């Protein structure tokens, strides 16, 4: 019998919103780990669709359809996650998060934002395809303890390196923890560009960023 995580993955890859909603309802009813199904099901499905897009085997409408299918499930799962973290304070500090300039993918980043909020961070979600100069401006104005950027494509993750340089030029890099993530991003890449934290997934982001501030 297929696990709910595998069903979630297959539903996203089939662009089947009705199926993703069905899986989400069962996750809630059966009290299965929401984070596990998101990371090992829905997100993996999106990652595979993203890889097919990079390989030019599917196109932008397919990415959008897969995202819509996952969002339909997240509409149900997000409130449940927030309930689980309802008692959390926001005492760990302000954290800015976004999808890097040129990248329209937002689901993985949104999951990280939710999980960090549940863990006790005050999260400001800047959205997707955020211009580098706007990220720098937000950091200057809001003075967060950290900023995280997500990239799902190799063609956009290069902007994470540029952002490191722009933060240095603005004189604020040393006052921030920078976090990078996304399907093509690795610890090697984070080390190469000088980012402080590499997050493989939402749980990893929570664990590493919490460790930094405590």
N, C-alpha and C positions, 0 to 999 in steps of 0.2 A: 504493500500500500504506500502510495506517495506521501511524503511528509507535507505539512502545510507550507513549509519554506519552498519545497520543490514546486508545489502547485502555484505558489505566488510567482516564482520565477517564470514558469511556463506561461502563466496568464499574461504577464507583462510582455513577454516575447511574442505572444499571439495578439497583442493589442486588444485584449478582451477585458473591458472595464466591468462588465457584468460578473465575470469570473473573479476579478481581483476584489470586488466588493463582497462577493460570496466568501472568499477566503478570509477577508478582514473580519466579517461577522463571526466566522467560526473561530478565529483566533481569540476574539473577545469572549465568546460564549464558552470556549473550552479552557480559557485562562492560560493559553499558551504564551510564552515570552514574546511580547510585541517586538522588542528590539531584535531578537533572534530572527524572526520572520522578515522584518524589514531588511536587515543586513544580509541574511543568507538566502532571502527569497526575492523580494521586490528589487532591492538594489542590485543584486547579481544579474537579474533580468535586464535592468537598465544598462548595466555595464556591458553585457553581451550585445545588446542592440547598439550601444555606442561603438563597440569594436567593429560591428558590421558596417556601421556608418563610415568609420574611418577607412575601412577596406573598400568603400564604395559599393557594397553589396545591398545596402538599403539607403534611403534618402531622407531628407529632412521631414517629410510628412510621416515617415515611419517612427522617427525619434519623437515627434510631437504626439503621435498616437500612443506610443508606449508610455510617454510621460503622463498623458491624460488618463490612461488605465491605472497607473500607479497613484496618481493624485486622487482618483476616485476612492481608492482604498485608504489613502492617508487622511482623507476627510473624516473617516471613521476612527482611524487609529490615533491621530494626533490628540484629540480630546482625552482619550484614554491614557496616553502617555503623560499628558499635562496633569491629569488627576493624580497619577502616581507621584508626581513631584509637587503637588499642591502645597505641601508643608515646607518645601525648600525655601530658604531665604535667598537673597541675591547678594550675599555677602562676599562672594569670591572675586568680585570685581566686574567691570564692564568689558565686554568682548565684542568686537565688530566682526561680522562674517559676510562673505559675498562670493558669488561666482566671478571669476576674473574676467577682465575685459575680453570680449570676443566669444565668450562661452555662454550659451543660452541655457545650459543644464543647471537646474536648481534643486532637484529632489534630494540628492545626497547632502548638499549643503544645508538644506532645510531640516533634514533629520538631525544633523550635527547640532544645529541651532536649538532644536527642541530639547535634545539630550543635555546640552550644556545648561539650558535654562532649568531643566529638572534637577541638575546637579548643584545649582545654586549660583550660576553666573547671571549677570544682567546682560542679556544678549540683544545687540542691535543688528538686525538682518537687513543689510543694504540692498539685497536682491541679486539679480543675475546680470551678466554682461555689464559690470560696473567699470567705468573708465578709471584707469590708474590714478589720474589726477583727482578724481572724486574720492577715491579710497584714501589718498594722502590727506586731502582736505578734511575728510571726516575724522581721521586720526588726530589732526591738528586741533580741530574744534571740540571733539568729544573726549579727548585724552583717555582712551581706554587702556586697560592693562595689556591687551593683546588684539591682534587682528589675524583672521584666518581667511585664506582664499582657496577656492576649489577650482580645479580644471579637469575636464573629462576628455580633453583632446591634447595630443602632443603639440598641435599648432597653437594652442592657447596657453599651455603651461609655461612657455618661455616668458610670458608676461609676469610670472611670479618672480623671476630673476630681476626683471626691470623694476618691479615694485620695491624690492630690497634696496636697489640703487637710489630710487626716488625718495624713499624714506630716509636714507642716509643724507642725501642732498638737502632734504628739508630740515635736517638736524634733530629728527625725532626717533630715529631707528633704535637708539640705545635705551629709550624709555618704553619700548614695546616688546612683547613676545610675539614673534611671527610664526604662524602655523600654516602649513601647506598640506593639501590632500587632493584626492581625485584619482580616477582609475590609472592613468599613466604615471602618476607621481610616486616616487620611491624615496627611501631614506638616503640613497646615494644622491638623488637630485637635491633633496633638502640640504645635505651637507655641501654640495657643490655651490649652491646659490647663497648659502649662509643663513638659511631659515633656522629658527630655534627648535621647532617641533614638526615632526612628520606624523600625520595621523592616517592609519590604514583604513579606519572606519569610525563610526560615531562613538562606539565604546572606547576605542583607542584614544580618540580625541579627548573624551571626558577624563579618562585615567591619567593621560600625560599632562593635560592642562591643570587638572586638580593638583597633581603632584608638584607642578611648578609653583603654584601659589600657596601651598601649605608647608 
